[in-house]
């Protein structure tokens, strides 16, 4: 469906631009590259990884995070409540 494809493009566009900009800034800060060169390098790297379908390698890792995330979040919540009451970490 063309409308669905368009919505996916819009959903992916903002994070992709943000990743290119922040990756470019990181490369600029850490390596002293010019802004345009740094952003172009990060954008090209992202394009290559996208074409090679690197995201498929991460599916198992993301599934693992989805399984262990909620129990960890619950334990973090209990720990934060303990610390707000002034109790030592435990």
N, C-alpha and C positions, 0 to 999 in steps of 0.2 A: 504494500500500500504506500503510495507516494507521500501521504501526509505523515505516516509513521516514520518513514525514512528522514523526512525533513525535521521532525521532532528529535530524532536521534542525533542528527547533525547539530542542532542547536544545543542539545544537552551536552555534547562532547566539545563543542567549540570553546566555551568559556574556560573549562579546566585545561584544555590544551594550550590556549593562549597564556593562561596563568602559569602553567608549568614551563613554557618556553621563556617567559619573562623572568621568573624566579630562578630557573636554571641558568639563564644568561647572566643574571646578577651574581649568582654564586660563582660562576666561572670567571666573571670579571673581577670579583673580589679576591678569589683565591689564586688566580693565575695572572691577573693584571691585563687580561685581554680587553680589547676595545668592545664596547657594548654591542655594536652591530655584529661583530665577528663572534662574540660569545653566544649571543642569541641564535645566530645562524647555525653554529655548531650543535647547540642543544636541539634545535628544531630538526636538523638533519639526522641527528642520532635518533630522535623520536620517530621520525618518518621511517628510517631503516628498521628499527625494532617493530614498528607497526606492520610494515610490509612482510617482515619475516615471521609474523604472528607470535612474537615473544610472549604475548599475554596468555597464550595457552599453557605455557610452562608454569604460570603462576596460579592456575585454577586450583590445584591441590592445596597450595599454600593458603589461598584465600578461603577455601573450604575449612581448613584447619582453624584459621582465625575466627571464622563464623561459629565454629563449634566451641572454642574455648573462650571467646569474648564475653558472653554473658556471665559465666561463673566468675571470671576474673573481675568483671565490673561489680558484681555483688560483693565480693570480698573487699574491693577497694572502697565501696560505699560503707561497709561496716568499719573499716579501718579509719576512714575519715570521720565517722561519727565518734569513734573512740578518742581520736585526737582532739576533736572539738570539746569533749568533756574533760580534757586534760589528762587522760590516761596515757601511759607509755605505749609505744608501738608494741604490738603483740601479735 
